[in-house]
Each structure stands twice: as structure tokens, then as C-alpha cells.
């Protein structure tokens, strides 16, 4: 067995300990610095159980299972490793039918989860009275920053704002993708220049109208 990191009452700090003897209820250990032996309570032996899982993969769901310790606390929002994938707990159902936000694994009848290898961010572009939506699939831990350029569906965009899961809109800084509820973007293309319409040229043989010339109709007073 590897050396144990325990707090030594004689050294006054956490040190490496050697296991000398063990029983179901206690261990005898010795500090490797002061060589003082002492007894400590034995850690509880793990009691693994199999919990059924309903795993959502996009629009589809399937049944699977996960092995956890009976006394382990499970909560909505927890992340687990399942079949080589990262999954997030989305719901808990107890043996008595209750739907808690947190409980111990031993009380569960079924666990609901979704694939969490990636997250889909919903981006909104408002331009010229037209609203366009984009979906951006990214790693949950990727930091999405305001001002960051991104190209989606061949359109160059810039992140304008991000709204967190707590409904707080940020106009500077960034957040991990897992915490983003939605984001707004703006076009990275330069705005087209608007030209002032030019006055048409006078017809050939005619002089341009001059309001101060003789014979011009009087100007109306306001």
C-alpha cells in the first residue's frame, strides 16, 4: 500500500505515514518523520451499487447504468464519467417517487443525465431589421470572451454580449461555455457606406434655377 498522508500530532503537520497493521475497525500507522506509532479509525469500505441511468443524446435517449458508492451524494448538475464520456446529471428519482435536487446514491431508483462532451451555444445576430440565429458547438470548459471573432456558416462574427445562466448580461470579459445561457453577435464585416443622393444636372439649354434671380417667384414666409 502507498504511504498515507495524515496529520501527525507530534510533528504538528501533515506527514507521510506507514501502515503497520489494519483491522476492519482501526489501523496502526507510524509517522515516517518522528517514527511515532498510533492507532486511527479505519476508513469506511466502499459499497458500490449499480444505478440505472436514462441518458439523453440530443433528441434520443437510451438506458444504461453507472456504478457509484452507496453513500456518495449525487446532485443535479454533477458531472460523471460514463462509458468514456462526460455526462451531466439532469434529474434524480428516488425509490419513493420523490424528485430531489440532491440525495445519496443508495436512495435512487433512476438517474437522468445528458451527454456533456460539448455544449451548443445559441448566438443571435440582429442586423438591418433582420434576426438570424446560429448554433455553435464548443467544449464546456472553453472561455467565450466578448469581442472574440468567430466564423459560423461562412459568416464572420464578433461576440457582442454573453448572458450567464444567472441571467446576467456581460459586455466585457468572458465565461466558460457551460455557464452561458445565450450570446449576441455582430457582423465582423465593415458597414456599407451610404452615399448622399446628388442633385440631377440641369437639362441642356436651361440655366439652373436661382431663387435670387430676377423674375423668380417670391419665397414663402413661414
Number of C-alpha atoms within 10 A of each C-alpha: 5 8 14 16 12 16 14 20 11 11 12 8 10 13 16 17 23 18 16 12 11 14 9 10 10 13 17 17 22 22 24 15 12 12 12 14 16 13 14 13 12 13 10 8 8 11 12 15 14 15 19 16 20 18 22 18 13 8 5 7 13 9 11 13 15 15 13 19 16 17 15 14 13 21 19 17 14 13 17 18 11 16 10 8 10 14 23 21 22 18 19 24 17 17 11 9 11 11 13 13 14 14 18 15 24 20 15 22 16 20 23 19 23 19 18 20 14 17 19 18 19 15 22 19 19 13 11 6 6 7 9 11 11 17 13 14 12 16 14 18 14 14 16 22 20 20 17 12 15 15 12 11 8 7 11 14 20 19 24 21 23 27 18 19 12 9 11 11 16 16 14 13 12 20 18 14 23 20 17 24 18 18 21 20 25 18 18 14 10 6 7 6 6 6 6 6 6 6 6 6 7 10 8 6 6 7 8 9 9 9 11 10 8 7 8 10 9 8 8 5 4 3
